[in-house]
């Protein structure tokens, strides 16, 4: 599978489709797509709801989100802001969140702070030093380690890019291998190899949102997004 560049807003993957059952058996995917799936799990609930909108949400979380949005600020504690819930910041894991949030303005690099007099560390510059009661708003420079730690920091994302991954229709992820492919065909009782079809597809912003929504509603996620 052709991998997308780190700065790309489009990810390509190869689907193996059973044309008889009209179902995606699995996708042959690179690091970029697997990173995208892992990023979905790292998203705060408020961000997920904001992306999907109330009409697309399953259950009542969308209603809760919009009730907080309409709540007057006078009901909030003085040290709290609705924006923390409605527009939560997302820690940068080493690369921009692919597809959904690359240009959304909510990505935040992880930073650490201290006060000028003591050695306490905080990840919020409004934190107060327990010893001197001053704000811990002095930046602490971050230095990447050597060897594997440095390599992981520079490559970004969650998984390594040296292998191809198999992503099932229900989003189970595992390293790709010939044996696992054959095992999967047996599991789905595929008897006619001629009924199988390969299809290259692209995952962009629209498909990314569809995949996020479908992951809450069905175990046939890839089939719904790419064959419906």
DABELRA-V465374 format. One record per residue. N is the residue number from 0. RES is the residue in one small letter. PHI is phi in degrees with one decimal (none if undefined). D_LAST is the distance of its C-alpha to the last C-alpha in Angstrom with 1 decimal. Layout:
N | RES | PHI | D_LAST
N | RES | PHI | D_LAST
This chain:
0 | x | none | 22.8
1 | x | -72.9 | 24.1
2 | x | -82.1 | 24.8
3 | x | -86.8 | 24.5
4 | x | -70.3 | 27.8
5 | x | -59.2 | 28.7
6 | x | -92.2 | 28.7
7 | x | -73.9 | 25.3
8 | x | -102.7 | 22.6
9 | x | -133.3 | 20.0
10 | x | -118.8 | 19.3
11 | x | -102.6 | 18.2
12 | x | -148.9 | 17.0
13 | x | -105.7 | 16.7
14 | x | -97.3 | 14.0
15 | x | -107.2 | 15.2
16 | x | -112.3 | 12.7
17 | x | -89.3 | 13.9
18 | x | -68.7 | 13.0
19 | x | -72.2 | 14.7
20 | x | -89.6 | 12.8
21 | x | 52.9 | 9.4
22 | x | -139.3 | 9.8
23 | x | -78.2 | 10.9
24 | x | -78.4 | 14.6
25 | x | -165.3 | 15.7
26 | x | -116.9 | 16.0
27 | x | -90.1 | 19.3
28 | x | -128.5 | 20.1
29 | x | -96.7 | 23.2
30 | x | -53.0 | 25.2
31 | x | -60.9 | 23.5
32 | x | -72.0 | 20.1
33 | x | -65.0 | 22.0
34 | x | -58.7 | 24.2
35 | x | -60.1 | 21.3
36 | x | -63.3 | 20.2
37 | x | -67.2 | 23.8
38 | x | -61.8 | 24.3
39 | x | -56.2 | 21.8
40 | x | -69.9 | 24.2
41 | x | -87.8 | 27.1
42 | x | -73.3 | 26.0
43 | x | -62.5 | 28.2
44 | x | -56.1 | 26.6
45 | x | -60.2 | 27.8
46 | x | -69.1 | 26.0
47 | x | -59.9 | 22.6
48 | x | -63.5 | 23.1
49 | x | -62.2 | 24.3
50 | x | -67.9 | 21.2
51 | x | -83.4 | 18.7
52 | x | 75.5 | 21.1
53 | x | -61.0 | 22.3
54 | x | -66.8 | 19.7
55 | x | -93.5 | 16.9
56 | x | -76.0 | 19.2
57 | x | -94.4 | 19.2
58 | x | 86.2 | 22.8
59 | x | -112.2 | 25.8
60 | x | -62.7 | 26.0
61 | x | -62.2 | 24.9
62 | x | -64.5 | 27.8
63 | x | -62.3 | 30.1
64 | x | -58.0 | 29.2
65 | x | -73.5 | 29.9
66 | x | -70.1 | 33.1
67 | x | -66.9 | 34.4
68 | x | -60.5 | 33.6
69 | x | -85.8 | 35.7
70 | x | -64.7 | 38.5
71 | x | -65.9 | 41.8
72 | x | -61.9 | 43.0
73 | x | -65.4 | 46.3
74 | x | -87.9 | 44.8
75 | x | -87.1 | 43.9
76 | x | -61.2 | 46.3
77 | x | -56.7 | 48.3
78 | x | -95.6 | 47.0
79 | x | -121.2 | 43.3
80 | x | -131.1 | 40.8
81 | x | -61.7 | 37.5
82 | x | -62.7 | 36.1
83 | x | -61.8 | 36.3
84 | x | -87.7 | 33.7
85 | x | -78.0 | 31.6
86 | x | -132.7 | 31.6
87 | x | -65.2 | 32.3
88 | x | -82.4 | 33.3
89 | x | -113.6 | 31.5
90 | x | -66.2 | 33.7
91 | x | -80.3 | 33.3
92 | x | -89.0 | 32.8
93 | x | 120.7 | 34.0
94 | x | -154.3 | 31.2
95 | x | -58.4 | 29.2
96 | x | -61.0 | 26.1
97 | x | -69.7 | 23.3
98 | x | 67.7 | 20.7
99 | x | -80.1 | 21.0
100 | x | -124.6 | 24.7
101 | x | -59.1 | 26.5
102 | x | -119.4 | 27.7
103 | x | -88.3 | 27.6
104 | x | 77.3 | 31.3
105 | x | -108.8 | 31.0
106 | x | -76.9 | 31.6
107 | x | -133.8 | 35.1
108 | x | -67.7 | 37.1
109 | x | -69.7 | 38.9
110 | x | -129.0 | 42.6
111 | x | -128.0 | 45.7
112 | x | -136.0 | 48.8
113 | x | -144.8 | 52.4
114 | x | -94.1 | 55.5
115 | x | -80.9 | 58.5
116 | x | -113.9 | 60.8
117 | x | -133.1 | 59.0
118 | x | -100.6 | 56.5
119 | x | -71.2 | 53.8
120 | x | -125.0 | 50.2
121 | x | -137.4 | 47.4
122 | x | -105.1 | 43.9
123 | x | -135.8 | 44.6
124 | x | -72.0 | 47.4
125 | x | -92.4 | 48.3
126 | x | -66.4 | 49.4
127 | x | -107.7 | 53.1
128 | x | -64.3 | 55.3
129 | x | -69.3 | 56.8
130 | x | -95.6 | 60.2
131 | x | -113.2 | 60.9
132 | x | 64.0 | 58.5
133 | x | -89.9 | 57.4
134 | x | -65.6 | 53.8
135 | x | -90.6 | 52.2
136 | x | -116.8 | 50.9
137 | x | -92.6 | 52.3
138 | x | -61.4 | 49.6
139 | x | -109.5 | 49.8
140 | x | -61.7 | 48.8
141 | x | -99.4 | 46.3
142 | x | -121.2 | 47.1
143 | x | -69.2 | 44.7
144 | x | -75.8 | 46.3
145 | x | -93.4 | 47.0
146 | x | 60.2 | 45.5
147 | x | -64.7 | 42.2
148 | x | -63.2 | 42.0
149 | x | -64.9 | 42.4
150 | x | -61.7 | 39.9
151 | x | -65.2 | 37.2
152 | x | -65.7 | 38.0
153 | x | -73.8 | 37.8
154 | x | -77.7 | 34.6
155 | x | 73.8 | 32.8
156 | x | 74.0 | 29.6
157 | x | -110.6 | 29.6
158 | x | -110.5 | 29.3
159 | x | -76.6 | 31.2
160 | x | -100.3 | 29.9
161 | x | -85.2 | 31.9
162 | x | -128.8 | 29.4
163 | x | -97.0 | 25.8
164 | x | -112.8 | 23.6
165 | x | -105.7 | 21.1
166 | x | -115.1 | 18.2
167 | x | -76.6 | 16.7
168 | x | -59.8 | 13.2
169 | x | -94.9 | 15.3
170 | x | 73.9 | 16.9
171 | x | -66.7 | 20.1
172 | x | -118.8 | 21.9
173 | x | -155.1 | 24.8
174 | x | -60.5 | 26.7
175 | x | -77.0 | 25.5
176 | x | -154.5 | 27.9
177 | x | -62.2 | 28.2
178 | x | -63.6 | 29.3
179 | x | -66.0 | 26.5
180 | x | -65.4 | 24.0
181 | x | -65.5 | 26.0
182 | x | -59.7 | 26.2
183 | x | -67.3 | 22.5
184 | x | -62.7 | 22.1
185 | x | -66.1 | 24.8
186 | x | -61.0 | 23.3
187 | x | -87.5 | 20.1
188 | x | 57.4 | 22.6
189 | x | -80.4 | 21.3
190 | x | -103.7 | 24.0
191 | x | -109.2 | 22.9
192 | x | -63.1 | 22.6
193 | x | -65.7 | 21.9
194 | x | -84.0 | 18.5
195 | x | -88.2 | 17.5
196 | x | -137.5 | 16.0
197 | x | -93.7 | 16.4
198 | x | -144.5 | 14.3
199 | x | -86.7 | 15.6
200 | x | -132.0 | 13.4
201 | x | -115.6 | 14.9
202 | x | -111.4 | 14.7
203 | x | -117.5 | 16.4
204 | x | -54.5 | 17.2
205 | x | -62.6 | 14.0
206 | x | -67.9 | 11.8
207 | x | -61.4 | 14.7
208 | x | -67.7 | 14.7
209 | x | -63.2 | 11.1
210 | x | -66.9 | 12.0
211 | x | -60.7 | 15.3
212 | x | -65.7 | 13.9
213 | x | -64.6 | 11.5
214 | x | -65.6 | 14.6
215 | x | -88.6 | 16.5
216 | x | -118.1 | 14.2
217 | x | -150.1 | 12.8
218 | x | -97.7 | 14.0
219 | x | -111.5 | 10.7
220 | x | -65.5 | 10.3
221 | x | -64.0 | 9.4
222 | x | -62.3 | 6.8
223 | x | -65.6 | 5.0
224 | x | -73.5 | 6.2
225 | x | -106.3 | 6.0
226 | x | -117.6 | 3.8
227 | x | -79.0 | 0.0
